[in-house]
Amino acid sequence: MRKLFVRLIGYGTVLFASAMAVASTELPQYAQDEHIGVATCASGVCHGSVRGRDATSVLQNEYVVWSRMDRHRIAYQTLLTPESKNIATKLGIGKAHEAKICLDCHADNVAIEKRGEKFQIEDGVGCEACHGGAQRYIASHVDVDSNHSANLSAGLYPTDQPKERAELCLSCHLGNGEKMATHDIMGAGHPRISFELDTFGALQPPHYVVDDDYKAEKWHGSQIDLWAIGQVTAAKQTLALIDDRLEQGGLFPEIALFDCHACHHSMSEKRWVASERSALPPGAVRLNDANFVILLAIAEVMADGSDVALTSELKTLHLAVNNNGNYSASIAALTATLEKVHNKLASMDFSNSAEELIEAMIRGTIAGNLTDYVVAEQAIMAIDMLLEYRGVREDYSQWLDQVYSTLQDEDNFSPEAYIDSMRRFGA
């Protein structure tokens, strides 16, 4: 699935709204329950079966899938590489595998007092990093008389829910108030952060099956719904980071919140393209607004006028940040609009809108609004998913190859070449 994009995202690690009430949405790293360790899950009669089983409600091979194929498993080991050691040396933070700033995303870095007897930080991003500390639900989730709601009440994190899943993944793959790959970290050598919920999830080895048992208790909407909610959640979290980080002292704000490629390109290149969404002049440093731009296509299809509001408010935010204006008011207005979009998404069925969404992004690209590298990256991931959802991806495989080829080298990305390749859609 989406194998072509693997070459674009490299080795990046990865970690759905139902009527069911969610007991707690506090991220596993900060919740109250003790993390008892991956080894507790690894028994052959629990989640350590070599092969998936049909006789039970779960496959029982979840630990084996994670330990053999999931890149979250080696997140901690990444900190032991020469590259990581070099980054830590440049930052002056000691050893990468001991530094909180690294462990917060490369491991299940819960507080010492919340680590059980079998807990090992070396396990990396293990079971409880996503599913929550098992101190209480370890008993309920194996009880045949229990159910998913009871497990949630006992501390299980609701990874089936789109919003909660997105917030969990984005806590590392974007950042939150507690942790973030800052510009300092990237300047020291950390790869640029790139993430899209549905695509990155699809690239991970599945350790669950959406069967009748799953459907009876958990959210199981379409890829489109997951993608759309992932986009709006990322946009809201970006705004929260802007609000939190732009005033934190120093000559410059947190530059990781801005579009890397607005600065990082050859001085001889003429990459700037006029954009209605920002109204910024050449040379201006732009916020990374990729998720917002994709949301404009989603809002256009929603046809409730929210695309007009988003366009206006996004432009106001760009100008306020660039001119050191009242961006807090802009953030508040944009956040309110995003909440309306999010609420509309929760009740809207996008299952028949795949073609409209593709057309909206193609139009936006040709008009020059989706031509920044980070936006183009998000757009082609979305179109790839939408083509697959329609069952016609193979019919467009050659075209997808052409588009992806324009994105292979971000340092030499040509907006003109990208636009030209997008024009050929359906040709």
C-alpha positions in Angstrom: 0.0 0.0 0.0 1.4 3.3 -1.1 4.8 1.7 -1.5 6.0 4.5 -3.8 5.8 7.0 -0.9 8.2 4.9 1.2 11.1 6.5 -0.7 9.7 9.9 0.1 9.4 9.5 3.9 12.4 7.4 4.4 12.7 5.7 7.8 10.4 7.9 9.7 8.7 6.0 12.5 5.0 6.0 13.1 2.9 5.1 15.8 -11.2 6.9 14.3 -16.1 9.6 16.1 -18.2 6.7 17.4 -21.1 6.9 19.7 -19.0 5.2 22.4 -17.9 7.5 25.2 -14.2 7.8 25.6 -13.2 7.4 29.2 -9.9 9.3 29.1 -7.9 11.1 26.4 -4.9 11.9 28.4 -1.8 10.8 26.4 -0.3 7.5 27.7 3.0 9.2 28.6 1.3 11.5 31.1 -1.6 9.4 32.4 -1.7 8.1 35.9 -1.4 4.3 35.3 1.8 2.3 35.7 3.5 0.9 32.6 4.2 -2.7 33.4 6.4 -3.4 30.4 6.3 -5.0 26.9 7.4 -8.3 28.3 4.0 -8.6 30.1 2.3 -8.7 26.7 4.7 -11.1 25.0 3.4 -14.5 26.3 2.3 -16.9 23.6 -1.1 -17.2 25.2 -1.5 -13.4 25.1 0.1 -11.4 22.2 3.2 -13.5 21.5 1.9 -16.1 19.1 4.1 -16.5 16.0 1.1 -16.6 13.7 -2.3 -14.8 13.9 -5.1 -16.9 15.3 -8.7 -17.1 14.1 -10.3 -18.6 17.2 -10.0 -15.5 19.3 -11.2 -11.9 19.1 -7.6 -10.7 18.7 -4.8 -12.2 16.5 -2.6 -12.8 19.5 0.5 -12.2 17.4 0.6 -8.5 18.1 3.9 -8.6 20.0 5.6 -10.6 17.3 4.4 -8.2 14.5 5.7 -5.2 16.6 9.0 -6.8 17.5 9.8 -8.0 14.0 8.3 -5.4 11.6 7.2 -2.3 13.4 9.8 0.5 13.2 8.6 1.8 16.6 10.4 -1.2 18.0 13.8 0.3 17.0 13.1 3.9 18.0 15.3 3.6 21.0 18.1 1.9 19.1 18.1 4.8 16.7 19.5 6.9 19.6 22.6 4.7 19.7 23.6 5.4 16.1 26.5 7.6 15.2 24.1 10.1 13.7 22.2 10.4 17.0 25.4 10.7 19.0 26.5 13.5 16.7 23.2 15.4 17.1 23.4 15.0 20.9 27.0 16.3 20.9 26.1 19.3 18.9 23.2 20.1 21.2 25.3 19.5 24.4 22.7 17.3 26.0 24.9 14.3 26.9 24.0 10.9 25.6 21.1 10.8 23.2 19.7 7.6 24.8 19.6 9.2 28.2 18.4 12.7 27.2 14.7 13.4 28.0 14.3 15.5 24.9 15.2 12.4 22.8 13.5 9.7 24.9 10.2 11.5 24.9 9.6 10.4 21.3 12.0 7.6 20.8 10.8 5.5 23.8 7.9 5.1 26.3 9.4 7.8 28.5 7.0 7.7 31.5 8.1 9.0 34.9 10.3 6.6 36.9 7.6 6.0 39.5 5.3 4.8 36.8 7.6 2.0 35.5 6.8 -1.5 36.5 9.1 -4.4 37.3 9.3 -5.6 33.7 9.4 -2.1 32.1 12.5 -1.4 30.0 13.1 1.9 28.3 15.2 0.0 25.7 11.9 -1.4 24.3 11.4 1.9 22.5 7.9 2.9 21.5 6.2 -0.2 22.9 2.7 -1.4 23.5 1.9 1.0 26.4 3.3 4.0 24.7 0.2 3.9 22.4 -2.3 1.8 24.4 -1.7 3.4 27.8 -0.3 2.0 31.0 -1.7 -1.5 31.5 -1.7 -1.4 35.3 -5.5 -1.6 35.5 -6.7 -2.9 32.1 -4.3 -5.8 32.1 -6.9 -7.8 34.0 -10.1 -6.5 32.3 -8.9 -6.9 28.7 -8.5 -10.6 29.1 -11.8 -11.1 30.9 -14.3 -12.7 28.5 -17.1 -10.9 30.4 -15.4 -7.5 29.9 -15.8 -5.2 26.9 -14.0 -2.3 25.2 -15.8 0.3 27.3 -14.6 -1.3 30.5 -11.0 -1.4 29.2 -11.2 2.3 28.3 -12.4 3.0 31.8 -9.5 1.1 33.2 -6.9 3.2 31.3 -6.8 1.8 27.8 -6.1 4.7 25.4 -8.7 4.9 22.6 -6.5 4.4 19.6 -9.5 3.5 17.5 -10.9 7.0 17.6 -9.6 9.3 14.9 -9.1 12.5 16.9 -7.4 10.6 19.8 -5.3 8.6 17.5 -4.2 11.7 15.6 -3.3 13.6 18.9 -1.3 10.6 20.0 0.7 10.3 16.8 1.1 14.0 16.4 2.5 14.4 19.9 5.8 13.1 18.4 5.3 13.5 14.7 4.6 17.3 15.1 5.0 18.0 18.8 2.9 19.4 21.6 3.3 21.7 24.6 5.6 19.1 26.3 7.9 18.0 23.5 8.9 19.0 20.0 11.7 18.6 17.4 12.7 22.2 17.5 14.8 24.1 14.9 17.8 23.6 17.2 17.4 19.9 17.0 16.9 19.9 13.2 19.9 22.2 12.8 21.9 19.6 14.7 21.0 17.0 12.1 17.5 15.6 12.9 15.5 14.9 9.8 12.6 17.2 8.9 9.3 16.1 10.4 6.8 14.9 7.9 3.5 13.1 8.8 0.0 12.3 7.6 -2.2 10.1 9.7 -3.7 7.7 7.2 -0.6 7.3 5.0 1.8 6.7 7.8 -0.6 4.3 9.5 -1.0 2.4 6.2 2.8 2.0 6.0 2.9 0.2 9.4 2.3 -3.5 9.7 -1.2 -4.0 11.0 -1.6 -5.8 14.3 -5.4 -5.9 14.3 -8.2 -7.0 12.0 -11.4 -5.0 11.4 -13.7 -8.0 11.9 -17.2 -8.2 13.3 -15.9 -8.1 16.8 -14.0 -4.9 16.1 -16.9 -3.3 14.3 -19.2 -4.1 17.3 -17.2 -2.0 19.7 -14.9 0.4 17.9 -14.8 3.1 15.3 -14.3 1.7 11.8 -14.9 4.6 9.4 -13.3 5.1 6.0 -9.8 6.1 5.1 -11.2 9.4 4.0 -12.7 10.1 7.4 -9.5 9.2 9.1 -7.4 11.4 6.7 -9.7 14.4 7.1 -9.8 14.3 10.9 -6.1 13.8 10.9 -5.7 17.0 8.8 -7.9 19.1 11.0 -6.3 17.7 14.2 -2.8 18.5 12.9 -3.9 22.0 12.0 -5.4 22.7 15.5 -2.2 21.3 17.1 -0.1 23.5 14.9 -2.0 26.6 16.0 -1.5 25.5 19.6 2.2 25.2 19.1 2.3 28.6 17.3 0.5 30.2 20.3 2.8 28.5 22.7 6.1 28.9 21.0 6.3 32.1 19.1 6.8 34.3 22.2 9.5 32.2 23.9 12.4 34.7 23.9 15.5 35.0 21.7 16.0 36.8 18.5 13.9 34.4 16.5 10.7 32.5 17.3 10.5 28.7 17.0 11.5 28.4 13.4 10.5 24.7 13.2 6.9 26.0 12.9 7.8 27.7 9.6 8.1 26.3 6.1 11.6 24.9 5.9 11.9 25.4 2.2 11.1 29.1 2.4 14.7 29.5 3.5 16.5 26.2 2.7 17.0 26.4 -1.1 19.7 27.7 -3.4 20.0 31.5 -3.5 20.1 31.2 -7.3 16.6 29.6 -7.4 13.5 31.6 -8.1 11.1 29.3 -6.2 8.7 32.0 -4.9 5.2 31.8 -6.2 2.5 34.4 -5.4 -0.1 32.8 -3.1 -3.6 34.1 -2.3 -3.6 32.2 1.0 -0.7 34.2 2.5 -0.4 37.4 0.5 3.3 37.5 1.6 6.0 39.1 -0.5 9.1 37.4 -1.9 11.6 36.8 0.9 9.0 36.5 3.6 9.4 33.4 6.0 6.1 31.5 5.9 4.5 29.4 8.6 4.2 25.7 7.7 0.5 25.8 6.7 0.4 22.5 4.8 -2.5 21.0 6.8 -4.5 24.2 6.5 -4.1 24.2 2.8 -5.3 20.7 2.5 -8.2 21.6 4.7 -9.2 24.2 2.2 -9.9 21.5 -0.3 -11.9 19.5 2.3 -13.9 22.6 3.2 -14.5 23.4 -0.5 -16.2 20.0 -0.8 -18.2 20.6 2.4 -19.7 23.5 0.6 -20.8 25.4 3.7 -18.7 28.5 3.3 -16.0 27.4 5.7 -13.3 27.5 2.9 -13.9 31.2 2.6 -13.5 31.7 6.3 -10.4 29.5 6.4 -8.8 31.4 3.5 -9.4 34.8 5.1 -8.3 33.8 8.6 -5.2 31.9 7.3 -4.1 35.0 5.3 -4.6 37.2 8.4 -2.5 34.8 10.5 0.4 34.8 8.0 0.4 38.6 7.8 0.2 39.0 11.6 3.1 36.6 12.3 5.2 38.1 9.5 4.6 41.7 10.7 4.7 40.9 14.4 1.0 41.8 14.7 -1.8 40.4 16.9 -1.4 36.8 15.9 -3.1 35.6 19.1 -6.4 37.0 17.8 -5.8 35.4 14.5 -5.1 32.1 16.2 -8.3 32.3 18.2 -10.4 33.0 15.1 -8.8 30.3 13.1 -9.2 27.8 15.9 -12.9 28.5 16.2 -13.3 27.9 12.5 -11.3 24.7 12.7 -13.6 23.5 15.5 -16.6 24.1 13.2 -15.0 22.1 10.5 -14.1 19.3 12.9 -17.7 19.1 14.2 -19.0 19.0 10.6 -16.6 16.3 9.7 -17.8 14.1 12.6 -21.3 14.1 11.1 -20.4 14.1 7.4 -20.0 11.1 5.1 -17.1 11.6 2.7 -17.4 8.1 1.3 -18.8 9.5 -2.0 -16.6 12.5 -2.2 -13.2 11.1 -3.2 -13.4 12.3 -6.8 -14.5 15.8 -5.7 -11.6 16.0 -3.2 -9.0 14.9 -5.8 -10.4 17.5 -8.3 -10.2 20.2 -5.6 -6.6 19.5 -4.9 -5.7 19.4 -8.6 -7.4 22.7 -9.1 -5.7 24.2 -6.1 -2.3 23.0 -7.4 -2.8 24.4 -10.9 -3.9 27.7 -9.4 -0.7 27.9 -7.5 -2.0 27.3 -3.9 -0.6 23.8 -3.3 2.9 24.3 -4.7 5.1 24.6 -1.6 7.0 21.4 -1.0 5.3 20.5 2.3 1.9 21.2 0.8 2.7 19.2 -2.3 3.8 16.3 -0.1 0.5 16.3 1.8 -1.5 16.6 -1.4 0.0 13.7 -3.2 -0.3 11.5 -0.1 -4.0 12.4 0.0 -4.6 11.8 -3.7 -2.8 8.5 -3.5 -5.1 7.4 -0.7 -8.2 8.7 -2.5 -7.4 6.8 -5.7 -6.8 3.6 -3.7 -10.1 4.2 -1.9 -11.9 4.4 -5.2 -10.2 1.2 -6.3 -8.5 2.8 -9.3 -5.0 3.4 -8.0 -3.4 1.0 -10.5 -5.0 2.9 -13.4 -3.0 6.0 -12.2 0.2 4.3 -11.1 2.3 5.8 -14.0 1.0 9.3 -13.2 1.7 8.8 -9.5 5.2 7.8 -10.4 5.7 11.0 -12.3 4.4 13.2 -9.5 6.4 11.4 -6.8 9.5 11.8 -9.0 9.1 15.6 -8.7 9.2 15.3 -4.9 12.1 12.9 -4.5 14.7 15.6 -3.9 13.3 18.4 -1.7 16.4 20.4 -2.1 15.9 20.7 -5.8 12.1 20.7 -5.9 10.6 22.6 -8.8 7.1 23.9 -8.3 6.7 24.3 -12.1 7.6 20.6 -12.7 5.2 19.6 -9.9 2.3 21.7 -11.4 3.0 20.3 -14.8 2.9 16.7 -13.6 -0.4 17.4 -11.8 -1.9 18.9 -15.0 -1.5 15.5 -16.6 -4.0 13.8 -14.2 -6.4 11.7 -16.2 -4.5 12.3 -19.4 
